[in-house]
Amino acid sequence: MDDLEKAILISFDESGSVDSALKSQAVAFCQQIKASPSICSLCIERLCISNLVQVQFWFLQCLHEALRVRYSSMSPEEKSFIRKSVFLMACYESIDGKSSVRVLDAPAFVKNKLAQVVVTLIYFEYPETWPSVFLQFLPNLGKGALIIDMFCRVLNVLDDELISLDYPRSQEELAVAGRVKDAMRQQCIGQIVGAWYEIVSIYKNSDFDLCTTVLDSTKRYVSWIDIGLIANDSFIGLLFELILANGLPDQLRAGAADCVHAVVSKRMDPKAKLMLLQNLQIRRVFGLVAADNDSELVSSIASLLTGCAIEGLECFKQLNLEDSRAVSMEVLNEILPSVFYVMQNSVIDETSSILQFLSGYVGTMKSLSSLTENQLYHVGQMLEVIRSQIRFDPSYRSNLDVLDRIGKEEEDRMLEFRKDLFVLLRSVGRVAPHVTQTFIRNSIASAIAPTAEKNAEEIEAALSLFYALGESVNNDMMSTGSAFLDELVAMLLSTKFPCHSNRLVALVYLETITRYMKFVQENTQYIPLILGVFLDERGIHHPNIHVKQRASYLFMKVVKLLKAKLVPYIETILQRLQDMVAQFTTMYCTSEEHSCSEDGIHIFEAIGLLIGMEDVPLERQSEYLSALLTPLCQQVETLLLNANWEESPLKITNIQQIVMAINALSKGFSERLVTASRPGIGLMFKKTLDVMLQILVVFPKKEPLRSKVISLIHRMVDTLGASVFPYLPKALGPLLAESEPKEVVSFLVLLNQLICKFNTAISDMLEQVYPPIAGRIFSILPRDAFPSGPGCNTEEIRELQELQRMFYTFLHVIATHELSSVFLSPQSQVYLDPMVQMLLNGCCNHKDILVRKACIQIFIRLIKDWCAYGEEKVPGFQSFVIETFATNCCIRSVLDESFEFRDANMLILFGEIVLAQKVMYEKFGNDFLIHFVSKGLPSANCPQDLAEQYCQKLQGNDMKALKSFYQLLIEKLRHQRNDSTVFR
């Protein structure tokens, strides 16, 4: 072993026993040898004498890379030497006539690398330089299995690396592939197919692996060769002989089935395809799909049957003659039972393609005036398939019930898997509604039959079918009803299913009932049954926490839909919900009880929707509301009474849940009811708000509590309207004190809501709160731009950026709601300059286009509010706008190359910039125009004639023409500047 071989072995070492420095040295040495001009001859020389597989692989890899990179620069003699040597290796011949080393004796990975070298030569040389490559191979196949195997490897690598369209190809590769295929068709493909046939015929009972390899090559080439070479009595007869031979290995039989599948899938004239499908007599393999489902043979037969069905359907679609369509349908009718069997028995990897076929098959039924008896039978079979496929695996039952990690993964997988099946179900329901409805009715009836032993998976599947069908039931049918809905809804509501304690069964049961609630809305006789479902152990009182939570949410949706129709049942509902309400109105609930907080919030919202209706008598309404709000407020007051009491997590959680419950409860009460028609109800909410605001005083730094109280204030603004004003100072003071950036953001959101709702009515309060807000924000935000680059995207920076964006929004809301005078109050004057500078920076430099647009709109509003021709409310503002804003925003920012006119959002921003110029001209007249034309535009080297045209456009009334001209002007100035830069 010489140094090079040692270096190669060391470089391949993965054991970790070789010193890393020595390995690096070995790799470097190998790379140095690889770069040698004579590397090709060295490779061939060493391949004659070395029987170390790593060394053989390394030299073949070097040869492969050298051909790919340096082929065009090689001499004709070198190319000829490589070609002859490589071909001799591939044919198990000695290169020098002496050496006993043969590359074909090496493992498969070495032979595959040799095949890559041969294919690289074919890429460059076939058919011009080396036209006989395939014809030379054929006589050598008689030498035995080694050469046949090598020939198949060459064909397979040629398919993988050049011909197959399963991989992305460059234009050059596509051109070479076309050249190679054309030459093979013309010269040798018939002989190659003949060789395949002979080899399989000879070796079918002696060398199964070799036959399987040959059939793999055959399958790959069927798509582009003359189909008559394969689709003939001899070859097809041989393939079916292999498929049906029980004594042969499954792998070989599967290989034969894959070849037939390739023949069936080949593109051809639909008439010829239909004749082919008839001649195949595919029924011969139907019995094979009933074998072991996990075998390779069954999977291949399933693919073949699916392929035949798909092609039969395509023939039916493409052929117009009635006779041909009838024959296509006969083929389909013959194949479909086996396809259904395949899918029902979950044969590997076929579900997706079968679903695609079935969807197409149902699609063709839509064009038919009526369905035949056979087709109706197939519809029933499809429904059976869908039901069997959507069924959960019983082995996951316990995981799904407790919803652990395994259960969650399985549920997510099934939810995704079911989507296409439910789409198919709805399609079938539209084509054959009576068959579908009967099937679903029978499935549910069977599931609830007391005598039958049904498992949870079957019941869940039956209910899921009815649920999925509901998506395609139109509103008219929901409203007017039908015998089908009457029967099934009544059956569901009056039944307690076996396995109802199972989470999946309980959930789909509730979801199904909710989906058909519009039907119940029009058929109020079912309301008592609906309430029974949601209020007993099937719903809100179900033992499974996941079911309880979902039931609470769905019950709230039901109440929202039925609303006034539930008034006669309010007393009953409240009695049944007492235990849920008590979890919030009882002192010191345990942490276990608070695990139900989510469903409790939905219950409070449902109760609010019920008792908040004007249909409820005032006396009753006051009684119901007081019974809820009074204990909740008392509990909060008690918890807040001793401020020094240790702030335990349970105490915080108690208060938090109460605030959320009150928030949810108030959603059912309209502003008109609590302020106009029944002010006494409004007074109860005001008193409640007064108590809740104490939380901010006692716990100013508890973020969870703070956010929940802010949310309640938002809700009270909507509920109480202007009558909330007296309580706002009490709320806003604690919220602003020592706030962190994230807390200031939530505070600004609240103020934005107040401004948008009350407009100028809030000006006095805003004058009080704006100065501390501005002072706090300007002390937090950096004066310069935010840092960028690695390590700058921290949570702190992101919070500050969000605060800046929200402050811009806040300023925009103030300006656009006629409240800009707030900025001019004596307390706010000190913040005017930093605000204007911040807005200017936002107009010109902010990365967010929406922020830039908002800042320009603020300036436009301020110009309109503060400036009139000959009058100046704010000293210095007019000159700042004319000299600084106009130049920086309207000229410099748009001249920057980053201002991309092809961007739709940028164009909208540009429109605002042009509008700003128009507003400045209207307010400042010639003061603006003279400065902009004499100083602003010249600073950008604008030619005088363009400046004069700009004046004309600005003084006109056509905004669209002004915008178009100004864009043209900016583009010319950019082009002029770029030309000047290039010249310099």
C-alpha positions, 0 to 999 in steps of 0.5 A: 500500500503506497502513500496515496492509498493510505491517505485515501483510507485515512480520509475515509475513516469515520471511526474517530481513531485517526488523529484529526491533524493527520486526517486533514493532512491526508485530505489535503494530499488527496486534493493535491493529487486530484488537481494533477493534470494526469489524474484521469490516467492515474485513476485508470492505472490504479483501478487496474491494480487496487482491490481496496473498495475505498480506493476504487470508489475514490478513483472513480469519483475523481474520474467522474469529476474530471470528466464533468469539469475538464472534458472539453479541454481533454485531448481526443487521445485522452478521451479515447483512452478513458472511453475504452478503459471504462467500457472494459471495466463495465464489461468485466474485462482487464484493461491491461490484459494482465491484472486480475482486479475487476471493478465489477467484483466490488460492492454496489456503491462502487459499481454505481459510481462506475455507472455514473462515469459511463453515463457522463461519457454518454452525456458528452459523446452519444451519439456523435462520438460514441454511437455504439455504446449500447450496441457494444454492451448488448453482445457482452450481456451473454457473459452473465449476471454481472454484466447484465446487472452493470448494464441495468445500473447504467440505464438506471443512472442514465434515467436518474441523472438525465432522462427522468422528469421527476427531477428539475433539469436545466435547458441544456440537460433537457436538450441532451436528454432529447438527443439521447432518447432520439438516438436510442429510439432510432438505433437500439431501444428495440434490441434493448427491450428484446434483451430485457425480455430474453433475460427475464425469460431465462432467469425468472426461475433462477436469479430473482434479483437479476430479473427484478433489476431488469424489470426496474429498468424496463419500468423506467423506460416505458414512458418514452419508448414505442409502447408496442415494444412492451404492450404485446402478447409476448411481453405482457404475457410474460409480465402477467405470468410473473405476477400470477406465479405463486412460487416467485418472490413478492419483490419480483412479482411486484416489479412485473406489476410496476411494469404493467402499471407503467404501460397503463400510465403511458400517454397515448390516444384514448381509443388506443388506451381503452383497447389496451385496458380491455386487452390487459384483462386486469381482472386476473390480479383482483384476487391478489389484493386480498393477500397480506396488506403489508407486502410489496406485491399487494402495494404494487397491485393496488397501484396498478388497479388504481392506475387502471381506474384513473386511465379508464376514467380519463378515457370516459372523459375524453371519448365522445362516442357513446359506445366508447364511453360505455366500454370505458364505464364497463372497465371502471365497473369491473375495477372499482370493487377492487379499488374500494377493497384496496382503500378500505383495507388501507393498502400502503400509499394508495389512499391519496391517488385513489381519493383523487380518482374517486373525486374525478369519478364523482365529478363525471357523475355530475354531468349525467342526467341520472345514475345507473343502478351500478353507479348508485351501488358504487356511491354506496361503496364510496361511502363505506370507504369514507367511513372506514377511512375516517375511523380512528385507530382503536389502539390510540383510544386512551391517548386520544381520550386523555389527549397526551402528546401521542394522542394530540399527534394522532388527532392532528394527523387524522384531522388533516387526513380527513379533509379530502375525505370529507370533500369527497363526502360532500361531492357524493352528497350533491350527486346522490343526496338520497343515497348519502342521507340514507347511509348516514342515517343508517350509520347513526342508527346502527351506532345508537342501537342498544343491542349492538356492541359499538366501539367509540371509533365507530360512533365517532365516525358516524357522527363525523359523517353527519357533521361533515355533510352539514357544511353542504346543507344549504340555508333553505334546507336548514330553515325549512327542514326535511324528513332527513333532518327532522329524523336525525336531529330528533334522534341525536337530541333524544339519545345518550350514545354508548361511549358518550364519556369518550372525549372524541364522541362527546366533542363531535356530538356537540359540534354536530348539534351546533352545526345544525342549530339553524334548523333548531332555530326554525323548529323551536320544539327542539329547544328543551332537548338542546338545553338538556344536551348542553347542560347535562353530562353530555355537555357542560357537566361532562367529566372530561375537561376538554369537553367541558371547555368546548361545550361551554364555548358552543353553548355560548354560540347557541345562546347567541343564535337563539337568544330571544327564543330562550327567554322562557328558559332563563330560570332553568338555565341559571339553575343548571349553571349554578355550580359553574357560577359558584366557582367565581362567586365563592371565596378562595377557589382552589387551583383545581377549580380554576382549571375550569376558568376558560369554560367559566368565562364562556358561561358568563358570556352566555348568561350575559347574552341571556339576561341582557336582552330587553325581552327580560323584564327589568325587575328580573334583569336587575335581580339576575345581574345583582345576583352575579355582580354583587358576590363578584365585587364583594370577593374582589373587595375582600381580596383587596382589603388587606394590601399587605397580605402576601400576593399569592399566585392564587389570590392574583388568579382569583381576581383575574378570573373575576375581572374576566367573568365581569367582562364576559358578562357585560358583552350581552348588554347594549349601550342603549339599554344601560344608558337610555332604557334601563339606566339602573342596569348601567349604574350597577356596571358603574359601581362594579367598574369603580370596584375593579379600578381599585385593583390598579391602585393595590396591584399597579405592577401585576401585568396579568391583572393590569391587562385584564382591567384594561380589557374591562375598561375597553368593554365598559367604554362600549357598554356605558358610553359617555357615562364612563367619563367620570371613572376614566381619570381614576383609571388612567392615572394608575395605568400611566404611572411608571409604565414599561413600554409594553404597558404604555402600548396597551394604554395608548390602545385604550386612548385610541378607542376613547378618541375614536368613540367620543371625538372632541368630547374627550379633549379636556381629559386628553389635554390632561393626559397627553403631557405625561404620556408624551414625556414618558414616551420621549424619555423612553424612545431613542432620539436617533434611529434604532440600532440595526445589525447582528444582536440588535433584534432583542425583545427590548428593541422590539418593544420600543419599536412597537411603542414608537409605531403605536405612538405614531398611531396615537398622534394620527388618531388625535390629529384626524379627530379634530383634536390637534389643539391638544398639542398646543395646550400650555402643558404640551408646548414643551413636547411640540418640537420633539413631536414634530422632529419625530414626525419628520423623521417618520415621514422621510426615513421610517422602514414601515411605509404605513408609518410614513404615510400616517406621519405625512397625513398628520402633517397635512392635518396640522397644516390645515388646522394651524395655518391659514394664509396670512395667519400663524397659530404656531410661531415658526411652524409655517417656515419649518414646513416650507423650508424643512418638511417640504424639502426633506419629505417631498424631494430628498426622500423620494429621490432616494433609490429605495423609494420604489415606484413599482411598489403599490404601497410606495405609490400610495405614499407618493400620492400623500406626498403630492397631496401635501404639496397641494395643501401647502400651496393652498395654505401658504400660496407663493411663500411655499411655491417660490421657496420650493421652486427657487431653493428646494428643486434647485438643490436637486439640480432640477432644470428650470423648464421642469420647475416651471412646468411643476408650477403650472401643474401645482396651480392647476386643479388636476391632482392626477396630472400633478402626481404623474408629472411629479413622478416623471420629474423625480425619475428624471432627476434620479436619472440625471444624478446617476448619469452625473455620478457615472461621468465623474 
